[in-house]
């Protein structure tokens, strides 16, 4: 199994920045790729950005140029740096790990951007 713990959400004004962290533990050797998703009430969870084992990142169009995913392999942690935040970025953000033994989610962290 893989356990994921997110942190770093909060309330920020439009134009501000936040950095989310996702710490992985357990069967981390089985992880193929990781990513960040977000969900607002009444809508489907959507992919924000993913990163492959080789380090290739793929962003949804609405966050390109504003969000950056990175990882620290020594700490088994993936980060999401979010800059120039907009009210439309308000959502619960979830960390996801796709592994050879299954797909795993973190508990989610709320990001609220005020206008």
Rosetta blueprint (number, residue, H / E / L):
1 X L
2 X E
3 X E
4 X E
5 X E
6 X E
7 X E
8 X L
9 X L
10 X E
11 X E
12 X E
13 X E
14 X L
15 X L
16 X L
17 X L
18 X E
19 X E
20 X E
21 X E
22 X E
23 X E
24 X E
25 X E
26 X E
27 X L
28 X H
29 X H
30 X H
31 X E
32 X E
33 X E
34 X E
35 X E
36 X E
37 X E
38 X E
39 X E
40 X L
41 X L
42 X L
43 X L
44 X L
45 X L
46 X E
47 X E
48 X E
49 X E
50 X E
51 X E
52 X E
53 X L
54 X L
55 X L
56 X L
57 X E
58 X E
59 X E
60 X L
61 X H
62 X H
63 X H
64 X L
65 X L
66 X L
67 X E
68 X E
69 X E
70 X E
71 X E
72 X E
73 X L
74 X L
75 X L
76 X L
77 X E
78 X E
79 X E
80 X E
81 X E
82 X E
83 X L
84 X L
85 X L
86 X L
87 X H
88 X H
89 X H
90 X L
91 X E
92 X E
93 X E
94 X E
95 X E
96 X E
97 X E
98 X E
99 X E
100 X L
101 X L
102 X E
103 X E
104 X E
105 X E
106 X L
107 X L
108 X L
109 X E
110 X E
111 X E
112 X E
113 X E
114 X E
115 X L
